[in-house]
């Protein structure tokens, strides 16, 4: 879809994304923001921010492809269910599995597999992300909690927001850390040079990561690190590891690819939360995947 329009009197003083949403209600605010960031929506022939206030007579030009409605179909996908009851399930997501369908991956995701194995999932996040309370990157493996109803979803989402849901990871990082433990506090936003990446910035969303070195492999100059999150930003652990000059082994986006691996050696091995219905604290742990353990054995 391509076109342009002029800002009218009743629209003056409003944010650009708000005005565009009012004129194109079929597009979500998040989609509009993405289009603005990509330069697909221009204000007076210039790229700007979604929150830019518009004036009478401003010219808004747009050019983007209309997305066909997506839906998630049930598929027989291989992943382990660690725990299940009437309110939630805990899954062990394998490396290489995308969590939910998107424009670039319309099938073969965890959600497709959940729809095949589970009768009911919460509907808060819509047809493409039923039950999904939080996510893991495609090449990050490990534990995720999934809501089977809206009651559980709201409770789990609040725990994540309030930082009472604890998520612990194991990562193999490049280099030897100067400090054996520490806390990284920054702001993270989408990279201005590469829209597929995230980057540490002086603005954006606050991101807090705690780390503790478990073991050092001096001959190969690598470190096994336990990581816990206080926030859950996109690519947070990977960005913070890169910032410390200790990118995760096998991370071809924020570090470098490893021919022995299909992706980064980052595994969500433990998750702790309070059950929405029983108020009982629950902790689940899973072992490292075989490819992760085999890689470490070779270092020894």
C-alpha positions as CSV (number, residue, x, y, z in Angstrom):
1,X,0.0,0.0,0.0
2,X,1.3,3.4,-1.0
3,X,0.0,6.9,-0.6
4,X,0.2,10.2,1.3
5,X,-2.1,12.6,3.2
6,X,-2.0,16.0,4.8
7,X,-2.5,16.6,8.5
8,X,-5.9,18.3,9.2
9,X,-6.9,20.8,11.9
10,X,-8.4,18.1,14.2
11,X,-5.2,16.1,14.1
12,X,-2.7,18.9,14.9
13,X,-0.7,18.3,18.1
14,X,-1.2,14.6,18.1
15,X,1.5,12.0,17.8
16,X,2.3,10.7,14.3
17,X,1.6,7.1,15.3
18,X,-1.7,8.0,16.8
19,X,-2.9,9.9,13.7
20,X,-1.8,7.1,11.5
21,X,-3.6,4.6,13.7
22,X,-6.8,6.7,13.5
23,X,-6.7,6.7,9.7
24,X,-5.6,3.1,9.4
25,X,-7.3,1.3,12.2
26,X,-6.5,-2.1,10.8
27,X,-2.8,-1.6,11.8
28,X,-1.7,-2.0,15.4
29,X,0.2,0.8,17.1
30,X,3.2,-1.5,17.4
31,X,3.1,-2.2,13.7
32,X,2.9,1.5,12.9
33,X,5.8,2.2,15.2
34,X,7.9,-0.4,13.3
35,X,6.9,1.1,10.0
36,X,8.0,4.5,11.2
37,X,11.3,3.2,12.5
38,X,12.0,1.4,9.2
39,X,11.3,4.6,7.2
40,X,8.2,3.2,5.6
41,X,6.2,6.2,7.0
42,X,7.7,9.6,6.5
43,X,6.8,13.1,7.9
44,X,7.5,15.9,5.4
45,X,9.8,13.5,3.4
46,X,11.9,12.8,6.4
47,X,12.3,9.9,8.8
48,X,11.1,10.7,12.3
49,X,10.0,9.1,15.6
50,X,6.6,7.6,16.3
51,X,6.0,10.2,19.0
52,X,6.6,13.2,16.8
53,X,3.8,15.8,17.2
54,X,2.3,16.8,13.9
55,X,1.0,20.2,12.6
56,X,-1.6,21.3,10.2
57,X,-0.4,20.8,6.6
58,X,2.3,18.3,7.5
59,X,2.6,15.7,4.7
60,X,2.6,12.1,5.7
61,X,3.8,9.6,3.1
62,X,3.6,5.8,3.5
63,X,4.7,2.8,1.5
64,X,4.4,-0.8,2.9
65,X,3.1,-4.2,2.0
66,X,-0.2,-5.3,3.5
67,X,0.2,-8.4,5.6
68,X,-2.2,-11.2,5.0
69,X,-3.9,-12.3,8.2
70,X,-1.9,-15.0,10.0
71,X,-3.2,-17.8,12.0
72,X,-1.6,-20.6,13.9
73,X,-2.4,-24.2,13.0
74,X,-1.8,-27.3,15.1
75,X,1.4,-29.2,14.1
76,X,3.2,-32.2,15.6
77,X,6.3,-30.4,16.9
78,X,9.0,-32.2,19.0
79,X,9.5,-30.6,22.5
80,X,9.3,-31.9,26.1
81,X,6.5,-31.0,28.5
82,X,8.2,-30.9,32.0
83,X,5.0,-30.2,34.0
84,X,1.3,-29.7,33.3
85,X,-1.9,-29.0,35.2
86,X,-5.2,-27.4,34.4
87,X,-3.7,-23.9,34.6
88,X,-0.3,-24.0,33.1
89,X,2.5,-26.1,31.5
90,X,6.2,-25.9,31.7
91,X,8.1,-26.8,28.5
92,X,11.7,-27.4,27.6
93,X,12.1,-25.6,24.3
94,X,14.8,-27.0,22.0
95,X,17.4,-24.9,20.2
96,X,16.2,-23.8,16.7
97,X,12.5,-23.7,17.6
98,X,10.8,-20.3,17.1
99,X,8.3,-19.5,19.9
100,X,5.4,-18.2,17.9
101,X,4.4,-17.5,14.2
102,X,5.4,-14.2,12.7
103,X,5.8,-12.7,9.2
104,X,9.0,-14.6,8.5
105,X,8.0,-17.9,10.2
106,X,4.4,-18.8,9.7
107,X,4.6,-22.4,10.9
108,X,6.8,-25.0,12.7
109,X,6.8,-23.0,15.9
110,X,6.4,-23.9,19.6
111,X,2.9,-22.4,19.4
112,X,2.0,-24.7,16.5
113,X,3.2,-27.6,18.7
114,X,1.3,-26.4,21.7
115,X,-1.9,-26.3,19.7
116,X,-1.3,-29.9,18.7
117,X,-0.7,-31.2,22.3
118,X,-2.8,-28.9,24.4
119,X,-6.5,-28.5,24.2
120,X,-6.9,-25.1,25.8
121,X,-4.5,-22.1,25.9
122,X,-5.0,-18.6,27.2
123,X,-6.2,-16.1,24.5
124,X,-4.8,-12.9,25.9
125,X,-2.0,-12.6,23.3
126,X,-4.3,-13.5,20.4
127,X,-4.3,-16.3,17.8
128,X,-0.6,-16.2,17.0
129,X,0.7,-16.3,20.6
130,X,-1.9,-18.3,22.6
131,X,-0.6,-19.0,26.1
132,X,2.8,-17.3,25.6
133,X,3.7,-15.3,28.7
134,X,7.4,-14.8,27.9
135,X,9.7,-15.9,25.1
136,X,13.1,-17.4,24.3
137,X,15.2,-16.6,21.2
138,X,15.0,-19.2,18.5
139,X,18.5,-20.5,19.2
140,X,18.2,-20.3,23.0
141,X,17.0,-23.5,24.6
142,X,15.3,-24.3,27.9
143,X,12.4,-23.7,30.2
144,X,9.3,-21.6,29.5
145,X,6.0,-21.4,31.4
146,X,2.9,-21.3,29.2
147,X,-0.6,-20.3,30.4
148,X,-3.6,-22.5,29.7
149,X,-6.2,-19.9,30.7
150,X,-6.4,-16.1,31.1
151,X,-6.5,-16.4,34.9
152,X,-3.1,-18.0,34.9
153,X,-1.8,-15.8,32.2
154,X,-2.5,-12.6,34.1
155,X,-0.9,-13.9,37.2
156,X,2.3,-15.1,35.5
157,X,2.6,-11.9,33.5
158,X,2.4,-9.9,36.7
159,X,5.0,-12.0,38.3
160,X,7.4,-11.4,35.4
161,X,6.6,-7.6,35.5
162,X,7.1,-7.5,39.3
163,X,10.4,-9.6,39.0
164,X,9.1,-12.4,41.2
165,X,9.3,-14.9,38.5
166,X,12.9,-16.0,38.5
167,X,14.7,-17.2,35.3
168,X,18.2,-18.6,35.4
169,X,20.4,-19.4,32.5
170,X,23.7,-21.1,31.7
171,X,25.9,-19.6,29.0
172,X,29.3,-20.4,27.7
173,X,31.0,-17.1,26.9
174,X,34.2,-16.1,25.1
175,X,37.1,-14.9,27.2
176,X,38.0,-14.9,30.9
177,X,36.0,-12.5,33.1
178,X,37.8,-9.9,35.1
179,X,35.2,-10.2,37.9
180,X,33.7,-13.5,38.9
181,X,30.2,-12.0,39.4
182,X,28.4,-8.7,38.8
183,X,25.3,-6.9,37.8
184,X,24.8,-5.1,34.4
185,X,22.3,-2.3,34.3
186,X,21.8,-0.4,31.1
187,X,19.1,0.7,28.7
188,X,18.4,-1.3,25.6
189,X,16.7,-0.3,22.3
190,X,16.7,-1.4,18.7
191,X,20.0,-0.8,16.9
192,X,19.9,2.3,14.7
193,X,22.4,0.6,12.3
194,X,20.7,-2.8,12.1
195,X,17.0,-3.0,12.8
196,X,17.3,-6.8,13.4
197,X,19.6,-6.2,16.4
198,X,19.2,-4.6,19.8
199,X,21.9,-2.4,21.4
200,X,22.9,-0.8,24.7
201,X,21.8,2.9,24.6
202,X,21.4,5.9,26.8
203,X,17.6,5.5,26.4
204,X,15.2,2.7,25.6
205,X,14.1,0.2,28.2
206,X,15.9,-0.6,31.4
207,X,17.7,-3.9,31.3
208,X,19.2,-5.6,34.4
209,X,21.3,-8.8,34.2
210,X,23.2,-10.6,37.0
211,X,26.0,-13.0,36.2
212,X,28.3,-15.4,38.1
213,X,31.2,-17.3,36.6
214,X,30.9,-21.0,37.4
215,X,34.0,-22.4,35.6
216,X,36.9,-21.0,33.5
217,X,38.5,-22.9,30.7
218,X,41.8,-21.1,30.4
219,X,43.3,-23.0,27.5
220,X,40.4,-22.2,25.3
221,X,39.7,-18.8,26.9
222,X,36.1,-19.5,27.6
223,X,33.9,-19.1,30.7
224,X,30.8,-21.0,31.9
225,X,28.5,-18.4,33.4
226,X,25.2,-18.5,35.3
227,X,22.9,-15.6,34.5
228,X,19.7,-14.4,36.1
229,X,17.4,-11.7,34.7
230,X,15.6,-8.9,36.5
231,X,14.1,-7.7,33.3
232,X,13.2,-9.4,30.1
233,X,14.3,-7.3,27.1
234,X,14.7,-8.7,23.6
235,X,18.2,-10.3,23.3
236,X,19.1,-8.9,26.7
237,X,21.6,-11.6,27.8
238,X,23.3,-11.7,24.4
239,X,23.5,-7.9,24.2
240,X,24.9,-7.6,27.7
241,X,27.5,-10.3,27.1
242,X,28.6,-8.5,24.0
243,X,28.9,-5.3,25.9
244,X,31.2,-7.0,28.4
245,X,33.3,-8.2,25.5
246,X,32.3,-11.8,26.4
247,X,29.8,-12.7,23.6
248,X,28.1,-16.1,23.9
249,X,29.9,-18.9,22.1
250,X,28.1,-19.6,18.8
251,X,26.1,-16.3,18.7
252,X,26.4,-15.3,15.0
253,X,24.5,-12.0,15.7
254,X,26.4,-10.5,18.6
255,X,29.5,-12.6,18.4
256,X,30.7,-15.1,15.8
257,X,29.4,-18.3,14.5
258,X,30.9,-21.7,15.5
259,X,31.0,-24.4,12.9
260,X,30.3,-27.0,15.6
261,X,27.1,-25.3,16.6
262,X,23.7,-24.3,15.2
263,X,23.4,-21.3,17.5
264,X,24.5,-19.7,20.8
265,X,25.3,-21.8,23.9
266,X,22.6,-20.3,26.1
267,X,20.2,-22.4,28.0
268,X,17.3,-21.5,30.4
269,X,17.9,-24.2,33.0
270,X,15.8,-23.0,35.9
271,X,12.5,-21.2,36.4
272,X,10.7,-20.3,39.6
273,X,7.3,-18.8,40.0
274,X,4.2,-18.9,42.3
275,X,1.4,-21.0,41.0
276,X,-1.6,-18.7,40.1
277,X,-4.2,-20.9,41.8
278,X,-2.4,-22.6,44.7
279,X,0.0,-19.7,45.6
280,X,2.7,-22.4,46.0
281,X,6.2,-21.5,44.9
282,X,7.3,-23.9,42.1
283,X,10.8,-24.4,40.8
284,X,11.8,-26.5,37.7
285,X,15.2,-27.4,36.4
286,X,16.4,-29.2,33.3
287,X,19.9,-30.4,32.4
288,X,22.0,-28.8,29.6
289,X,21.3,-30.1,26.1
290,X,23.7,-32.9,24.9
291,X,25.3,-30.6,22.2
292,X,26.1,-28.1,25.0
293,X,27.6,-30.7,27.3
294,X,29.6,-32.3,24.4
295,X,31.0,-28.9,23.5
296,X,32.2,-28.4,27.1
297,X,33.7,-31.8,27.3
298,X,35.8,-31.0,24.2
299,X,37.1,-27.9,26.1
300,X,38.4,-30.1,28.9
